[in-house]
Amino acid sequence: GPRDCEQAMVNAATSLYLSYAPPYDWEAMLAFLGARAIPGVEVVSRQSYTRTIAIGDARGVLSVEPAADQRVHLSVRFPDPGALPAIVARVRRILDLSAEPRVIGAHLALDPRLAPLVAARPGLRVPGAWDGFELAVRAVLGQQITVAAATSLAGALVRAYGEMLPETSGTAEGPTRVFPTPERLENANIASLGMPRSRAATLSSLAAAVRADPAIFKPRGTLQEAVARLRSMSGVGEWTAQYIAMRELREPDAFPATDIGLLRAMADAGGRRPTPAQLLARAENWRPWRAYATLHLWTAEAHSRNSAPKLPPDRSRRAA
């Protein structure tokens, strides 16, 4: 019957190849996504990124890995074939497949401080996000704590409020739950997971804001307007707003100038860090690609502190 047919759909993966303009820095992309992977929702290996997805009431899993000929192999298990174009568009955003790295790199390399970074990683991209609400929750959870601490909090949130995937679509080692919906989190007792009450209240109000305006994380207006709109949400400061603009709104010029990792990466030979105002002035020449400069500096800074690429230092934000 139709039910069996639907189950068969879920079990059969759809395979697609997506192209991009080379070069592409897979190592940095997977390191960035891996450092922030939400337990239960995302699984990142040395070669692939796998996650659960939800569109409307349908649930599924996608996985991407590098392929030959400047392409990405995308595998999707999802009960609604009509959702495929939307899924592909979101995957292109996560992996920043539409960027023109040679154009961006040539512009950033005009700054002698960025030139060696661009030469070292000419294919660096700005990692995007599957969903704006998920990204905002992850950013708020990470305020003033380490990446690892934020990751375990996100995992606890998913275990408590994330819906289990239908048996058929997950594999044994794959992700098992979808990220909690705004509806689920709006009235949940989030503070019980062990975070400051103010942080839990911020997440509840974030969920309420998304329910009131489902398009709140969709690009519209200028970068300034977008940042102002995001900052109108309780608990979302300048850093968090710029971070969301960079990764979800895909604003190539978004720039979290208060980020300690950026300030540390731009310190002079004597170790003196610029002020955020000085950094903003220096970054005028990087426009309209300040988000890409940010990723170059974060990546270089992470590599200089330890050889394992933990990108970027989430604890570096000011009280966002």
RADA-V149496 format. One record per pair of residues at least 6 apart in sequence whose ideal C-beta (glycine too) atoms are under 8 Angstrom apart, sorted by the first residue. I is the first residue (numbers start at 1). GAP is how many residues later the second one is. Records with the same first field share a line. If there is no record, write none. Layout:
# RADA-V149496
I: GAP + GAP
This chain:
# RADA-V149496
6: 73
7: 161
9: 69 + 70 + 72
10: 50 + 67 + 68 + 69 + 156 + 158 + 159
11: 66 + 157 + 158
12: 65
13: 62 + 63 + 64
14: 61 + 62 + 63 + 64 + 67 + 70
15: 58 + 59 + 60
16: 57 + 58 + 59 + 60 + 68 + 72
17: 50 + 54 + 55 + 56 + 57
18: 53 + 54 + 56 + 70 + 73 + 74 + 77 + 79
19: 50 + 51 + 52 + 53 + 78
20: 50 + 51 + 52 + 75 + 77 + 78 + 79
21: 49 + 78 + 79 + 80 + 81
22: 48 + 79 + 101
23: 78 + 99 + 100
24: 42 + 46 + 77 + 99 + 101
25: 96 + 97 + 98 + 99 + 100
26: 40
27: 282
28: 93 + 96 + 97 + 267 + 271 + 281 + 283
29: 20 + 66 + 67 + 96 + 98
30: 14 + 15 + 16 + 17 + 18 + 19
31: 278 + 279 + 280
32: 95 + 263 + 277 + 279 + 280
33: 9 + 11 + 16 + 61 + 94
34: 10
35: 112 + 274 + 275 + 276
36: 102 + 111 + 115 + 278
37: 6 + 7 + 114
38: 96 + 100 + 113 + 116 + 117 + 120 + 141
39: 112 + 113 + 115 + 116 + 119 + 120
40: 115 + 118 + 119 + 122 + 135 + 136 + 137
41: 10 + 11 + 93 + 117 + 121 + 134 + 136 + 137 + 138
42: 7 + 8 + 9 + 10 + 133
43: 6 + 7 + 8 + 130 + 131 + 132
44: 6
47: 18 + 19
48: 15 + 16 + 17
49: 14 + 15 + 16 + 45
50: 11 + 12 + 13 + 14 + 124 + 125
51: 10 + 11 + 12 + 79 + 124
52: 7 + 8 + 9 + 113 + 118 + 123 + 124 + 125 + 126 + 127
53: 6 + 7 + 8 + 9 + 25 + 34 + 77 + 125
54: 6 + 109 + 124 + 125 + 127
55: 23 + 25 + 28 + 31 + 32
56: 24 + 27
58: 20 + 21 + 22 + 25
59: 19 + 20 + 104 + 106 + 107 + 110 + 119
60: 16 + 17 + 18 + 19 + 105 + 109
61: 15 + 16 + 17 + 104 + 108 + 109 + 110 + 113 + 114
62: 12 + 13 + 14 + 15 + 16 + 25 + 29
63: 11 + 12
64: 8 + 9 + 10 + 11 + 27 + 30 + 31
65: 7 + 8
66: 6 + 7
67: 6
72: 19 + 23 + 25
74: 14 + 17
76: 8 + 11
77: 92
78: 6 + 9 + 91
90: 40
91: 6
92: 6
93: 35 + 36 + 157
94: 33 + 34 + 35 + 36
95: 30 + 32 + 33
96: 29 + 30 + 31 + 32 + 154
99: 26 + 27 + 153 + 193
101: 21 + 22 + 23 + 24
102: 20
104: 148 + 185 + 188
105: 13 + 17
107: 179 + 182
108: 6 + 7 + 9 + 10 + 178 + 181 + 184 + 185 + 188
109: 6 + 9 + 10
110: 175
111: 171 + 174 + 175 + 182
113: 153
114: 172 + 179 + 182 + 183
117: 179 + 180 + 182 + 183
118: 6 + 178
120: 180
121: 175 + 178
124: 168 + 171 + 172 + 175
125: 167 + 170
126: 120 + 121 + 124 + 126 + 165 + 166 + 168 + 169
127: 120 + 168
128: 119 + 120 + 122
129: 6 + 118 + 119
131: 48 + 86 + 117
132: 78 + 84 + 85 + 86 + 112 + 116 + 117
133: 46 + 49 + 73 + 74 + 77 + 84
134: 45
135: 82 + 109 + 112 + 113
136: 70 + 81 + 100 + 104 + 108 + 112
137: 17 + 20 + 42 + 48 + 66 + 69
138: 12 + 16
139: 101 + 104 + 105 + 181
140: 59 + 62 + 63 + 66 + 95 + 96 + 100 + 180
141: 9 + 12 + 13 + 16 + 54 + 58 + 62
142: 8 + 172 + 173 + 175
143: 56 + 92 + 97 + 174 + 176 + 177
144: 171 + 173 + 175
145: 8 + 170
146: 168 + 169
147: 163 + 166 + 167 + 168
150: 164
153: 40 + 41 + 42
156: 37 + 38
157: 23 + 28 + 33 + 36
158: 19 + 21 + 22
159: 18
160: 28 + 33
161: 19 + 23 + 24 + 27
162: 15 + 16 + 17 + 18
163: 14 + 15 + 17 + 21
164: 12 + 13
165: 10 + 11 + 12 + 13
170: 6
180: 8
182: 24 + 25 + 26 + 28 + 29
183: 24 + 28
185: 18 + 19 + 22
186: 18 + 21 + 22 + 25
187: 17
188: 16
190: 10 + 13 + 14
191: 6 + 9 + 10
193: 7
198: 37
199: 36
201: 33 + 34
202: 32 + 33 + 34
203: 32
205: 28 + 29 + 30
206: 27 + 28 + 29 + 30
209: 7 + 24
210: 6 + 7
216: 13 + 14 + 17
217: 27 + 31 + 32
218: 31
219: 7 + 30 + 31 + 32
220: 6
221: 8
223: 22 + 28 + 30 + 31
226: 15 + 19 + 23 + 25
227: 11 + 14 + 15 + 18 + 27
230: 6 + 10 + 11 + 14 + 15
231: 6 + 7 + 10
236: 8 + 84
237: 81 + 82 + 83
238: 18 + 19 + 20 + 80 + 82
239: 17 + 19 + 20 + 78 + 79 + 81
240: 77 + 80
242: 12 + 13 + 14 + 15
243: 11 + 13 + 74 + 77
245: 6 + 9
246: 8 + 9 + 10 + 45 + 48
251: 40
252: 36 + 37 + 38 + 39 + 40
253: 34 + 35 + 36 + 37 + 38
254: 36 + 37 + 40
255: 25 + 28 + 35 + 36 + 38 + 39
256: 6 + 38 + 61
257: 19 + 20 + 22 + 23 + 26
258: 18 + 59 + 60
259: 35 + 39 + 53 + 57 + 58
260: 53 + 56 + 57 + 58
261: 36 + 37 + 40 + 41 + 51 + 52 + 55
262: 17 + 32 + 35 + 36 + 39 + 54
263: 10 + 11 + 12 + 13 + 16
264: 9 + 37 + 52
265: 32 + 33 + 35 + 36 + 39
266: 7 + 8 + 13 + 16 + 31
267: 6 + 7
274: 8
283: 7 + 10
286: 6 + 7
294: 18
295: 16 + 17
298: 13 + 14 + 15
299: 10 + 12 + 13
301: 11 + 12
302: 7 + 8 + 9 + 10 + 11
303: 6
